[in-house]
Amino acid sequence: MSIPTDGPADPAHTGPLAPPDVLTLSKPLFHDGAEGRTTGRWDSWDTWDTTHGHWRKLISTDLFAPRTDASPEDRRRLSYQRLRAVNAELAAPERLAADPRGLAALHEWTAVVDAATSTVAGIHYNLFLGSLLDDTVSPPRDLRPYLSLDHVGTFLCTERAHGNDVAALETVARYDRKRAEFTLDTPHEGAAKFMPNTGPAGGPKTALVAARLLVDAQDHGVFLFLVPLRDAHGLLPGVRVSALPERVGSPVDHCVTSFDRVRLPRTALLQGAHGRMDPDGRVTGAVRSPRRRILHAIGRVTVGKLCMSAATLGGARAALTVAVRYAHTRTISGPVLGERVVLAAHRTHQAPLLRGVATAYAMTFLHRAVTERWLAHEAEERAEAERLVAVAKGWITWQARGITLEARERCGARAMFPVNGLAEYPANVDGAITAEGDNLAVWCKAGSAMLFGQDLAPAAGRATGREPLTDPAFLRRLVAADERRWHASARDELRSAPGGDPLGRWNAASASALRMVEAHAVGRAADAFTAACAGVPHTATRAVLRELCALFLLERIEPRAGTLLAEGALTASQVVALPGTVRELTARLAPYLPELTEAFLVPEEYLSSLPMLTEH
């Protein structure tokens, strides 16, 4: 199916929907706001073709061809070979580390073929190199080994006994004034660093280690320290590393790492606005609370959330592309004896895939909008921008898990074999859900801040019954009403809980607060979807996207119809009409699933390597 790329189209869609033009659709889908302007960070790499298209081209090369038949150890080594191929594409690796948009794009595409490469790249460029570059207080360091990847950078924060409660980390760095050096120690097994990529794969490695800065008996909170781990001959003195068992998903050299009296020069300390230390051991800084210093020291985790979200976007879109293509090639017995029909002919098969596609578009547009918001925020807006990134990370990665599981299930038994490309995606999404702050924990923090730090969403007003159920603007008002209800409920529950028990008060309000955060995320995604639709110049394509947006919203509103009816935001007749409206939209949009997923631009080189799509 195809449509002309210019000329008028019927915006009312009185007949079948015109299929979207892939060339027209792909630009708005992947457009990241950089096209046509120079950022000063990527030289000429400021257009879609370079920021996204460059990485898409790289993962189409032979080095990135699927190797699921290789041993886990060989795949771990391969991820570092691919990391070095990424580095070879960079004229100035430090510019990538300084560009959240470029980092997210790298994750978005490498995760299509190998989430392990995304993982080690994100750790090296964002958490490690980015944190070093953010330290503008210390004397300049020689970054050449890390820019050339003679040394791979890693990041050691999480401990066995401390995951999301990073303020309680127990690794210690004691300062000796006479020697002007630190001694880095792991005081017990609970303080051992858990899951960093510190194994032998990849060669020499250097880490940034989060440790408590102790001067005499005073604890100044957690700072980052630059710590060499391995050279060409192996582990350095005092560094202990033991491999963790194999985990599900793309294999990474995850280990448990600890330190025994490792001596570090004073220059190993990373400094910033959160704190600095003079040679006499006097610590000063704008952040006086030792408990809060860690949040500033590991500030790169926010960009990491954008990267984790982007990686699951890439995986979810690829999973849908595979599942839709398989649905249009796999045939089964039809209702007439001797007849064969494709899986995609069945509405029960179309509908869940179409729901996933609508959600994937919303996820992508939301990620683009949140990334731009992060890039543009002012200093006084940082807390709100960080919260938005956290909310988006939780929602996007949870949606990606549902999509990848659905795509695998729709492809039956063959999809359970990693060689066919779908089996590892859900496990890789699970890793992203946990990384850079567990989703539930970051949503609890966001919900707590939003309760009284953010105004209630607008009220929907009473419905007349004449509002079209396919109008995204009307449906968006319903989402706002849902957010408002849960926001108000959480406030009431918090206020009515007995005083003197902060945890008890939060427990009373937490369920409603989390529902508020979810509705807020859906609303933000709808806003981003609507803005993207408005920017599509081709009329037929824009109309298709508007109806896809309506389907996305209806799927979220239908389970909440009873409450919305009770509040007057929907009429009884509208509630009754909801299921039929969803069926009609599904029937109109389902024939265009191939075009909608083709616009994801998953490389043909990757798709043609999957036996499930080539063997019939």
NORGISUL-V601684 format. One record per pair of residues at least 4 apart in sequence whose ideal C-beta (glycine too) atoms are under 6 Angstrom apart, sorted by sequence separation. I is the first residue (numbers start at 1). J is the second residue. If there is no record, write none. Layout:
I_J ; I_J
This chain:
13_17 ; 22_26 ; 25_29 ; 27_31 ; 31_35 ; 42_46 ; 48_52 ; 49_53 ; 50_54 ; 70_74 ; 107_111 ; 111_115 ; 117_121 ; 121_125 ; 122_126 ; 123_127 ; 124_128 ; 125_129 ; 126_130 ; 143_147 ; 144_148 ; 187_191 ; 235_239 ; 264_268 ; 278_282 ; 293_297 ; 312_316 ; 320_324 ; 326_330 ; 341_345 ; 347_351 ; 350_354 ; 377_381 ; 381_385 ; 392_396 ; 411_415 ; 424_428 ; 431_435 ; 434_438 ; 437_441 ; 443_447 ; 449_453 ; 450_454 ; 463_467 ; 472_476 ; 483_487 ; 506_510 ; 509_513 ; 553_557 ; 554_558 ; 560_564 ; 561_565 ; 570_574 ; 577_581 ; 585_589 ; 586_590 ; 592_596 ; 594_598 ; 604_608 ; 611_615 ; 20_25 ; 45_50 ; 59_64 ; 70_75 ; 145_150 ; 146_151 ; 158_163 ; 176_181 ; 186_191 ; 214_219 ; 230_235 ; 271_276 ; 287_292 ; 334_339 ; 415_420 ; 418_423 ; 437_442 ; 536_541 ; 564_569 ; 565_570 ; 570_575 ; 45_51 ; 87_93 ; 90_96 ; 96_102 ; 145_151 ; 162_168 ; 186_192 ; 277_283 ; 287_293 ; 343_349 ; 414_420 ; 418_424 ; 433_439 ; 536_542 ; 564_570 ; 607_613 ; 39_46 ; 110_117 ; 111_118 ; 146_153 ; 162_169 ; 175_182 ; 212_219 ; 213_220 ; 334_341 ; 408_415 ; 415_422 ; 416_423 ; 467_474 ; 497_504 ; 38_46 ; 110_118 ; 228_236 ; 275_283 ; 377_385 ; 497_505 ; 9_18 ; 173_182 ; 174_183 ; 276_285 ; 287_296 ; 331_340 ; 533_542 ; 159_169 ; 212_222 ; 213_223 ; 229_239 ; 244_254 ; 275_285 ; 565_575 ; 107_118 ; 173_184 ; 244_255 ; 274_285 ; 331_342 ; 374_385 ; 494_505 ; 497_508 ; 34_46 ; 35_47 ; 210_222 ; 243_255 ; 373_385 ; 533_545 ; 35_48 ; 172_185 ; 273_286 ; 274_287 ; 330_343 ; 533_546 ; 210_224 ; 211_225 ; 241_255 ; 242_256 ; 328_342 ; 408_422 ; 561_575 ; 3_18 ; 171_186 ; 374_389 ; 493_508 ; 494_509 ; 3_19 ; 5_21 ; 208_224 ; 209_225 ; 241_257 ; 327_343 ; 328_344 ; 493_509 ; 31_48 ; 129_146 ; 170_187 ; 327_344 ; 460_477 ; 561_578 ; 1_19 ; 3_21 ; 30_48 ; 209_227 ; 240_258 ; 275_293 ; 370_388 ; 460_478 ; 5_24 ; 274_293 ; 370_389 ; 490_509 ; 493_512 ; 171_191 ; 207_227 ; 529_549 ; 558_578 ; 170_191 ; 238_259 ; 404_425 ; 405_426 ; 460_481 ; 30_52 ; 63_85 ; 206_228 ; 207_229 ; 238_260 ; 274_296 ; 327_349 ; 370_392 ; 404_426 ; 458_480 ; 490_512 ; 103_126 ; 238_261 ; 274_297 ; 457_480 ; 489_512 ; 490_513 ; 129_153 ; 205_229 ; 238_262 ; 128_153 ; 205_230 ; 404_429 ; 204_230 ; 366_392 ; 457_483 ; 486_512 ; 490_516 ; 128_155 ; 204_231 ; 457_484 ; 526_553 ; 97_125 ; 124_152 ; 127_155 ; 204_232 ; 401_429 ; 456_484 ; 554_582 ; 96_125 ; 124_153 ; 161_190 ; 324_353 ; 400_429 ; 486_515 ; 487_516 ; 160_190 ; 323_353 ; 486_516 ; 123_154 ; 198_229 ; 456_487 ; 97_129 ; 123_155 ; 159_191 ; 160_192 ; 97_130 ; 363_396 ; 483_516 ; 159_193 ; 160_194 ; 522_556 ; 551_585 ; 82_117 ; 86_121 ; 159_194 ; 397_432 ; 97_133 ; 158_194 ; 320_356 ; 363_399 ; 397_433 ; 483_519 ; 79_116 ; 83_120 ; 156_193 ; 320_357 ; 482_519 ; 483_520 ; 79_117 ; 83_121 ; 173_211 ; 547_585 ; 172_211 ; 451_490 ; 156_196 ; 171_211 ; 172_212 ; 173_213 ; 174_214 ; 175_215 ; 320_360 ; 359_399 ; 451_491 ; 479_519 ; 79_120 ; 169_210 ; 154_196 ; 172_214 ; 226_268 ; 154_197 ; 198_241 ; 225_268 ; 317_360 ; 479_522 ; 480_523 ; 154_198 ; 199_243 ; 225_269 ; 316_360 ; 479_523 ; 394_439 ; 223_269 ; 224_270 ; 356_403 ; 394_442 ; 64_113 ; 394_443 ; 55_105 ; 59_109 ; 152_202 ; 313_363 ; 356_406 ; 476_526 ; 51_102 ; 55_106 ; 154_205 ; 156_207 ; 313_364 ; 173_225 ; 201_253 ; 390_442 ; 52_105 ; 56_109 ; 151_204 ; 152_205 ; 153_206 ; 154_207 ; 155_208 ; 156_209 ; 157_210 ; 169_222 ; 41_95 ; 51_105 ; 55_109 ; 59_113 ; 93_147 ; 199_253 ; 313_367 ; 352_406 ; 151_206 ; 197_252 ; 391_446 ; 197_253 ; 199_255 ; 390_446 ; 41_98 ; 198_255 ; 41_99 ; 309_367 ; 472_530 ; 195_254 ; 198_257 ; 387_446 ; 42_102 ; 196_257 ; 87_149 ; 194_256 ; 387_449 ; 220_283 ; 192_256 ; 193_257 ; 84_149 ; 306_371 ; 192_258 ; 215_281 ; 447_513 ; 447_514 ; 32_101 ; 221_290 ; 220_290 ; 447_517 ; 219_290 ; 443_514 ; 446_517 ; 186_258 ; 221_293 ; 222_294 ; 186_259 ; 224_297 ; 185_259 ; 223_297 ; 443_517 ; 184_259 ; 120_197 ; 131_208 ; 472_549 ; 183_261 ; 184_262 ; 472_550 ; 475_553 ; 482_560 ; 478_557 ; 128_208 ; 183_263 ; 184_264 ; 470_550 ; 181_263 ; 182_264 ; 306_389 ; 181_265 ; 302_386 ; 305_389 ; 309_393 ; 316_400 ; 323_407 ; 312_397 ; 319_404 ; 326_411 ; 180_266 ; 478_564 ; 302_389 ; 309_396 ; 316_403 ; 320_407 ; 323_410 ; 305_393 ; 312_400 ; 316_404 ; 319_407 ; 323_411 ; 481_569 ; 478_569 ; 180_279 ; 322_421 ; 322_422 ; 156_257 ; 319_422 ; 177_281 ; 175_281 ; 319_425 ; 462_568 ; 463_569 ; 465_571 ; 463_570 ; 463_571 ; 465_573 ; 460_569 ; 315_425 ; 469_581 ; 315_428 ; 312_429 ; 312_432 ; 80_201 ; 311_432 ; 80_202 ; 77_201 ; 167_291 ; 308_432 ; 76_201 ; 391_517 ; 395_521 ; 167_294 ; 308_435 ; 166_294 ; 308_436 ; 391_521 ; 305_436 ; 304_436 ; 119_252 ; 138_271 ; 116_250 ; 137_271 ; 115_250 ; 135_270 ; 137_272 ; 301_436 ; 114_250 ; 116_252 ; 135_271 ; 135_272 ; 137_276 ; 366_524 ; 366_525 ; 369_528 ; 366_528 ; 362_525 ; 365_528 ; 365_529 ; 362_529 ; 365_532 ; 131_300 ; 130_300 ; 127_300 ; 72_246 ; 126_300 ; 250_424 ; 76_251 ; 249_424 ; 75_251 ; 76_253 ; 126_303 ; 126_304 ; 249_427 ; 250_428 ; 72_251 ; 248_427 ; 249_428 ; 249_431 ; 122_307 ; 421_610 ; 358_548 ; 362_552 ; 420_610 ; 420_612 ; 118_311 ; 358_551 ; 358_552 ; 414_612 ; 107_307 ; 111_311 ; 355_555 ; 104_306 ; 108_310 ; 112_314 ; 100_303 ; 104_307 ; 107_310 ; 111_314 ; 103_307 ; 107_311 ; 111_315 ; 108_313 ; 109_314 ; 100_306 ; 104_310 ; 108_314 ; 112_318 ; 354_586 ; 351_586 ; 354_589 ; 354_590 ; 357_596 ; 350_590 ; 104_371 ; 324_593 ; 101_371 ; 324_597 ; 164_438 ; 321_597 ; 164_441 ; 320_597 ; 321_600 ; 321_602 ; 317_600 ; 318_602 ; 325_613 ; 115_428 ; 32_368 ; 33_372 ; 68_418 ; 68_419 ; 113_606 ; 28_532 ; 28_535 ; 28_536 ; 24_538 ; 25_541 ; 21_538 ; 24_541 ; 21_541 ; 20_541 ; 18_540 ; 20_544 ; 17_544 ; 11_539 ; 9_539 ; 13_543 ; 9_540 ; 11_543 ; 3_540 ; 60_603 ; 66_609 ; 65_609 ; 60_605 ; 29_599 ; 17_588 ; 19_592 ; 26_599 ; 25_599 ; 20_595 ; 26_601 ; 19_595 ; 22_598 ; 22_599
